[in-house]
Amino acid sequence: MKRTLFLVLCVVLAALFAGLGVWQVERLHWKTALIANVEARLSAQPIPAPRFADWTPDDAYTRVTVRGVFLHDRETAVQAVTELGPGWWIITPLRTDAGIVLINRGFVPQDRKHAADRANALPLGSVEVQGLLRANEPGGAFLRSNAPAEDRWYSRDIQAIAHARNLSGPVAPYFIDADATPNPGGYPVGGLTIVRFHNSHFIYAVTWFSLCLLCLVATGLFLRRQPSA
């Protein structure tokens, strides 16, 4: 009975590990295609920002342009850690013909959090923004929840920011990370978006298939050692 249970266990584990290996191969193909698509978007010429109803998360990291007027009195500072050090992302609503689009104008250091500290860096009138489409970041960051009532923000939560800033009219379901075009006065600093995808699916696949092979080898060795009838 024990020998039978051992054989059954080895076969079940081998099948399980093989299935996990196949799944990781499928994930590898998906991730490789995703990276290729994003790299193609990053190198393409900017296009007009999509209509709000046409947006899907698959459009993320597309280079776009949008024109409108900044509402500087409704901006939001979101905590950020960048290659320039700790500070804030400055999220400013842009009123367009279609509605409001939140623009991450870029990074400012700790002492430039408030608009009054950047009075010479507040473009007025109609402006054109170029940047990358980004998907919503609801809730907050790891172990840090946004606290709108206390004006503490750790992620770019479109709906929560729009509600906290009393933005009227349609609000885009995406936001835009502005590119590195210099702002008056030097701040905010745009173009700091890091596009990086973790891709360890090949290693995971090799691991699962190796465990499957070990189970099959153990099964074969066990059967060879059994006394013949």
Summary of the structure (lengths in Angstrom):
residues: 229
radius of gyration: 25.7
end to end distance: 16.4
largest distance: 92.7
contacts: 649
relative contact order: 0.20
helix: 43%
strand: 28%
